[in-house]
Amino acid sequence: MGDSAYTDSDRKHLLACTVSGAFITPLMSTMMNLALMFIGDEFSVGSHDLGYVNTMFLLGSVIAMVPSARLASIYGMRKVFLLGLVITGVTSFLAMLSPGFAFFVAMRFAIGFGSAMIGVTSIAMLTYVFPRERRGWAIGINTTSVYIGLSLGPTIGGLVSDAVGWRACFVIVLALVIVSLFFVSNFRKEVTPTPEEAMDWKGSVLWSVSVFVLMFGVINITSGLAAGMVVAGLGLFLVTVWYLRRCGSPVLNLRLFGIRMFSRSSVAAFMNYGASYSVAFFMSLYLQSIGALTASQAGALMLVQPAVQVLLTARMGALSDRMGDKRILPTLGMLIVSFGVAMFLFLGTEFSLPYVVLMMLIIGVGMGIFSSPNTSVIMSSVPGKYRGEASGVVSVVRQTGMMVSMSIAMASIAVIMGSTDNLGPSTYGDFVDTIRLAFSICLGMCVVGILCSWFRGSTDEECLKSI
């Protein structure tokens, strides 16, 4: 069915369920950032190991997103969205009852699978059901819900962890899953763009194994086996690309990357999230150590960046629908993000509240201007039947960027400090050097993102015919 087959009532119900679903994942991520100190104290683990809490969640998401997008296109986006909610609910309940740190990290990995199913179907369904002239608006509303989750997460996580303990954060997640299940029950029409195609299970396995081996090696870069895992992962990834290019019905359609507007916009998104995601991780440690703030106080301060994103994102989505040159807003946003990232290079051991607020404010403005217009360009650059796959790419690019950002953070900690177990006044200088190393790399990613955003090219009509 095309977008004309859906009524305004269908669209309202769909928007409600996707917005509520999209709210859950960022909330889980940012709530955990302010709970890390409490988790570390309970399970007696250091901050380097605590990096696994978010990194394994992102790794699970990236592994599951590509096959989930393909399954959604074949068997139905609503079904996969619903399954994602169920998996998220069950594994969140188990995470709340975790007897040890290893089990908790394993559940975070599993939660990533559920969030992947929610993520790849949300934007795809909106893009497929809403007409072109309202698509940017709908995506903007959806993206705004993501940023509301990012906004409320630190404050809720800090308050809940301070008041009743970090495990109570998962009670909130379970309540939100129930709300989203209620909304999705009101949208009864299935969205199945390519039901006639077969599932590529070989490609799915190759993708999953190659990503896991490669990224696990990067995360543990200072360990003895890391170099071998990175080399093996790169080799497997090349084999995966070789297979996908020759498969008749691949789990990931690499021919989409032949569309310059699609591929360069995707690279810009990867660089944007890769450069900015670890801000929350480093800030949670910086504010509670050098800044000497409580979890609640740090959460309130970290509200600045995502709150600005919330205020801007929906407006930027609607504005992008009316603008002829689609390069302007994403490139401007990426440029502003680069200024915020550069400010991390001048962060010192003397805590300055105005400097931190300004830094987070600038990054929030840049992200708010960039995200929705860039996503709208990506989704509009491909034919309707490939929007499910394109949505999968959008989600994979976002989550992979986040995972790379956390990998840069963990590798920087490992190289300079070994771990932040001993983070205290005597090691604050090393910690600041770690932050500077990480964000020097991130600043380079910003430059690449700016270039890709401005020189994103056209939709390449000849390439569209060959897909």
C-alpha positions in Angstrom: 0.0 0.0 0.0 1.1 3.5 -0.7 0.6 6.5 1.6 -2.8 7.2 0.0 -4.1 4.0 1.5 -3.9 5.3 5.0 -6.4 7.7 6.7 -5.6 10.6 8.9 -6.7 8.5 11.8 -4.3 5.8 10.9 -1.5 8.3 10.7 -2.3 9.8 14.1 -2.4 6.4 15.8 0.9 5.4 14.0 2.6 8.6 15.1 1.5 8.0 18.7 2.9 4.5 18.9 6.2 5.3 17.1 6.7 8.4 19.3 6.1 6.5 22.5 8.4 3.7 21.3 11.1 6.0 20.1 11.1 7.7 23.5 12.2 4.5 25.3 15.6 3.8 23.9 17.3 7.2 24.5 15.7 7.3 28.0 17.3 3.9 28.8 20.7 5.1 27.6 20.8 8.5 29.3 19.3 7.2 32.6 22.1 4.7 32.8 24.8 7.4 32.4 23.9 8.9 35.8 23.4 5.5 37.4 26.9 4.3 36.4 28.6 5.3 39.7 25.9 3.4 41.7 26.2 0.3 39.5 30.0 0.4 39.9 29.7 0.6 43.6 27.2 -2.3 43.9 29.1 -4.6 41.5 32.6 -3.4 42.5 33.7 -2.5 38.9 35.6 0.5 37.6 34.6 3.1 35.1 36.3 1.5 32.2 34.3 -1.6 32.7 31.2 0.5 33.2 31.6 1.7 29.6 30.3 -1.8 28.7 26.9 -0.8 30.0 26.2 1.5 27.1 28.7 0.0 24.6 27.2 -3.5 24.7 23.7 -2.1 24.4 24.8 -0.2 21.3 26.6 -3.3 19.9 23.4 -5.4 20.3 21.5 -2.7 18.5 23.8 -2.5 15.6 24.0 -6.3 15.2 20.2 -6.6 15.2 19.2 -3.6 13.1 20.2 -4.8 9.6 18.3 -8.2 9.9 15.4 -6.5 11.7 14.9 -4.0 8.9 14.9 -6.8 6.3 12.4 -8.8 8.4 10.2 -5.8 8.8 10.1 -5.2 5.0 9.2 -8.9 4.3 6.9 -9.9 7.2 5.6 -6.5 8.4 6.9 -3.4 10.2 4.2 -3.4 12.8 5.0 -7.0 13.7 8.7 -6.3 14.2 7.9 -3.1 16.1 5.6 -5.1 18.5 8.2 -7.8 18.9 10.8 -5.2 19.8 8.6 -3.8 22.5 8.1 -7.3 24.0 11.9 -8.1 24.0 12.7 -4.7 25.5 10.1 -5.2 28.3 11.2 -8.8 29.2 15.0 -8.1 29.1 14.5 -4.8 31.1 12.7 -6.8 33.8 15.6 -9.3 33.9 18.2 -6.5 34.0 16.4 -5.0 37.0 16.9 -8.3 38.8 20.5 -8.8 37.8 22.5 -10.8 40.4 25.9 -9.7 39.0 27.6 -7.3 36.5 28.2 -9.9 33.8 24.5 -10.8 33.7 23.5 -7.1 33.7 25.8 -6.4 30.7 24.3 -9.4 28.9 20.8 -8.1 29.5 21.9 -4.7 28.2 23.1 -6.5 25.1 19.7 -8.2 24.7 17.9 -4.9 25.3 19.8 -3.6 22.3 18.1 -6.2 20.1 14.6 -5.0 21.2 15.5 -1.3 20.7 16.9 -2.1 17.3 13.5 -3.5 16.2 11.7 -0.4 17.5 14.2 2.0 15.9 14.3 0.6 12.4 10.6 0.4 12.1 9.5 3.7 13.6 10.9 6.0 10.9 10.2 3.5 8.1 6.5 3.3 9.0 6.3 7.1 9.2 8.0 7.6 5.9 5.9 5.0 4.2 2.5 6.1 5.6 2.9 9.9 5.6 2.9 11.8 2.2 6.1 13.6 1.1 4.8 17.1 2.1 4.2 16.0 5.7 7.1 13.5 6.0 9.6 16.0 7.5 7.1 17.1 10.0 6.3 13.5 11.2 10.0 12.6 11.3 10.6 15.8 13.3 8.0 14.9 15.9 9.5 11.4 16.1 13.0 12.7 16.5 11.7 15.2 19.1 10.5 12.3 21.2 14.0 10.9 21.0 15.4 14.1 22.3 12.8 14.4 25.0 14.0 10.9 26.2 17.6 12.2 26.1 16.5 15.3 28.0 14.6 13.6 30.8 16.9 10.6 31.1 19.8 12.3 33.0 17.4 14.0 35.4 15.2 11.0 36.0 18.2 8.7 36.3 20.0 10.9 38.8 16.9 11.5 40.9 15.8 7.8 40.9 19.3 6.5 41.6 19.8 9.0 44.4 16.4 8.3 46.0 15.6 4.6 45.6 18.5 3.0 43.6 19.5 2.4 40.0 17.3 -0.7 39.6 14.1 1.4 39.8 15.1 3.0 36.5 13.9 -0.2 34.8 10.4 0.1 36.4 10.0 3.3 34.4 11.1 1.5 31.2 8.5 -1.2 31.8 5.7 1.3 32.3 6.6 3.0 29.1 6.6 -0.3 27.2 3.1 -0.9 28.4 2.0 2.5 27.2 3.6 2.0 23.8 1.8 -1.5 23.5 -1.5 0.3 24.2 -0.9 2.8 21.4 0.3 0.2 18.8 -2.9 -1.8 19.4 -4.8 1.2 17.9 -2.8 1.1 14.6 -4.0 -2.2 13.1 -2.9 -1.9 9.4 0.3 -3.7 8.6 3.1 -2.1 6.5 4.8 -4.6 4.3 6.7 -3.1 1.4 8.3 -6.2 -0.1 6.5 -9.4 1.1 7.5 -11.3 -2.0 11.3 -11.3 -1.2 13.2 -13.9 0.9 15.1 -13.3 4.1 18.9 -13.4 3.7 20.0 -15.4 6.7 23.6 -16.0 5.5 24.1 -12.2 5.1 22.5 -11.7 8.5 24.9 -14.1 10.2 28.0 -12.6 8.4 26.9 -9.1 9.3 26.4 -9.9 13.0 29.6 -11.9 13.5 31.8 -9.4 11.6 30.4 -6.4 13.6 30.7 -8.2 16.9 34.3 -9.3 16.4 35.5 -6.0 15.0 33.9 -3.7 17.6 34.7 -6.0 20.5 38.3 -5.8 19.4 38.2 -2.0 19.2 36.5 -1.7 22.6 39.3 -3.8 24.2 42.1 -2.2 22.2 44.8 -2.6 24.9 44.2 -6.3 25.5 46.4 -8.9 24.0 43.8 -10.4 21.7 42.4 -7.0 20.5 44.7 -6.6 17.5 43.8 -10.1 16.2 40.1 -9.5 16.7 40.3 -6.2 14.8 42.1 -7.8 11.9 39.7 -10.8 11.9 36.7 -8.4 12.2 37.9 -6.3 9.2 38.4 -9.5 7.2 35.0 -10.8 8.0 33.5 -7.4 7.2 35.1 -7.4 3.8 33.8 -10.9 3.2 30.3 -9.6 4.2 30.5 -6.8 1.7 31.6 -9.2 -1.0 28.7 -11.5 -0.3 26.1 -8.7 -0.1 27.2 -7.3 -3.4 26.6 -10.6 -5.1 23.5 -11.8 -3.3 20.3 -11.5 -5.3 18.2 -10.4 -2.3 20.7 -9.2 0.3 19.9 -8.4 4.0 21.4 -5.0 3.3 21.1 -3.4 -0.2 24.5 -1.9 -0.8 23.4 -0.6 -4.1 21.6 2.1 -2.1 25.0 3.5 -1.4 25.5 4.2 -5.1 23.0 7.1 -4.6 25.3 9.9 -3.7 22.7 11.9 -1.7 21.9 8.8 0.3 25.5 7.6 1.0 27.0 11.0 1.8 24.0 12.0 4.0 24.5 8.7 5.8 28.2 9.3 6.3 27.4 12.8 7.6 25.0 11.2 10.2 27.6 8.6 11.2 30.2 11.4 11.8 27.7 13.5 13.7 26.8 10.8 16.2 30.3 9.4 16.3 31.6 12.9 17.3 28.9 13.7 19.9 27.5 10.6 21.6 30.3 10.2 24.2 29.6 13.7 25.6 27.1 12.3 28.0 29.5 9.5 29.2 32.4 11.8 29.8 30.2 14.5 31.3 28.6 12.1 33.8 32.1 11.3 35.1 33.5 14.8 34.9 30.6 16.5 36.7 30.5 13.9 39.5 34.3 13.9 40.0 36.0 17.2 39.1 32.7 19.0 39.3 31.9 17.4 42.7 28.2 17.3 41.9 25.7 14.7 43.0 23.9 12.4 40.4 20.8 14.6 40.7 22.7 17.8 40.2 24.7 16.4 37.3 21.4 15.1 35.7 19.9 18.6 36.0 22.9 20.2 34.4 23.1 17.6 31.6 19.5 18.5 30.7 20.8 21.6 28.8 21.9 19.8 25.6 19.0 17.6 24.8 16.5 20.2 26.0 17.7 22.6 23.3 17.6 19.7 20.8 13.9 19.2 21.7 13.1 22.8 21.1 14.7 22.9 17.7 14.2 19.4 16.1 10.5 19.5 15.2 10.8 23.1 13.9 13.8 22.1 11.8 12.0 19.1 10.3 9.1 21.3 9.2 11.4 24.0 8.0 13.4 21.5 5.9 10.1 20.6 4.1 9.8 24.2 2.8 13.5 24.7 1.9 14.7 24.1 -1.7 18.4 23.5 -0.8 18.4 20.6 1.6 22.1 21.0 2.3 21.9 24.2 4.3 20.4 23.0 7.6 22.3 19.8 8.1 25.6 21.4 7.2 25.0 24.4 9.5 24.1 21.9 12.3 27.3 19.9 11.8 29.4 23.1 11.8 27.9 24.2 15.1 28.5 20.7 16.6 32.1 20.9 15.6 32.5 24.2 17.6 31.0 22.5 20.7 33.3 19.4 20.3 36.3 21.7 19.9 35.5 23.3 23.3 36.3 19.9 25.0 39.9 20.4 23.9 40.1 23.3 26.4 38.4 21.6 29.3 40.5 21.8 32.4 40.8 20.4 35.9 39.3 23.6 37.3 35.5 23.2 37.0 33.8 26.1 35.3 30.0 25.9 35.3 29.4 28.6 32.6 31.9 27.0 30.3 30.3 23.5 30.6 26.8 25.0 30.1 27.9 26.9 27.0 29.6 23.8 25.6 26.6 21.6 26.0 24.3 24.4 24.7 26.3 24.7 21.5 26.3 21.0 20.8 22.5 20.9 21.5 21.8 23.6 19.0 23.9 21.9 16.4 22.3 18.5 16.9 18.8 20.0 16.8 19.5 21.7 13.5 21.2 18.7 11.9 19.2 15.6 12.8 15.7 15.8 11.4 16.6 17.6 8.1 19.4 15.1 7.4 17.1 12.1 8.2 14.4 13.5 5.9 16.9 13.8 3.0 18.1 10.2 3.5 14.6 8.8 3.5 13.4 10.9 0.5 16.4 10.0 -1.7 15.3 6.4 -2.2 12.2 4.8 -3.9 9.3 3.9 -1.6 9.8 0.2 -1.7 13.3 0.6 -0.3 12.3 2.9 2.6 12.3 0.0 5.1 15.9 -0.8 4.2 16.8 2.9 4.1 15.3 3.3 7.6 17.5 0.4 8.7 20.5 2.1 7.3 19.6 5.3 9.2 19.3 3.5 12.5 22.5 1.4 11.9 24.4 4.6 11.0 23.2 6.3 14.1 23.8 3.4 16.5 27.2 2.6 14.8 28.2 6.2 15.2 27.3 6.1 18.9 29.1 2.8 19.4 32.2 4.1 17.7 32.0 7.2 19.9 31.9 5.0 23.0 34.7 2.9 21.6 36.9 6.0 21.1 36.1 6.9 24.7 36.9 3.5 26.2 40.1 3.2 24.1 41.2 6.7 25.1 40.7 5.8 28.8 42.6 2.5 28.3 45.5 4.1 26.5 46.1 7.0 29.0 44.7 5.8 32.3 44.2 2.1 32.0 41.0 2.5 33.9 39.3 5.3 35.9 39.2 3.1 39.0 41.6 5.5 40.6 39.9 8.7 39.4 40.6 11.3 42.0 42.3 14.6 42.5 45.8 13.1 41.8 44.6 11.7 38.4 42.3 14.5 37.3 45.0 15.7 34.9 45.2 12.3 33.2 41.4 12.2 33.0 41.3 15.6 31.2 44.0 14.4 28.8 41.8 11.4 28.1 38.9 13.7 27.2 41.1 15.8 25.0 42.4 12.8 23.1 38.9 11.4 22.5 37.5 14.7 21.3 40.5 15.4 19.1 39.5 12.3 17.1 35.8 13.4 17.3 36.7 16.8 15.9 38.3 15.2 12.9 35.1 13.3 12.4 33.2 16.6 12.4 35.3 17.9 9.6 34.5 14.9 7.4 30.8 15.2 8.3 30.7 18.9 7.3 32.2 18.0 3.9 29.9 15.1 3.2 26.9 17.2 4.3 27.6 20.1 1.9 28.8 18.0 -1.0 26.1 15.4 -0.8 25.2 15.4 -4.5 22.0 14.3 -6.2 19.7 11.3 -6.1 21.4 9.9 -9.2 18.5 8.9 -11.4 20.5 6.3 -13.3 21.5 4.6 -10.1 17.9 4.5 -9.0 17.0 2.5 -12.1 19.7 -0.1 -11.3 18.6 -0.8 -7.8 
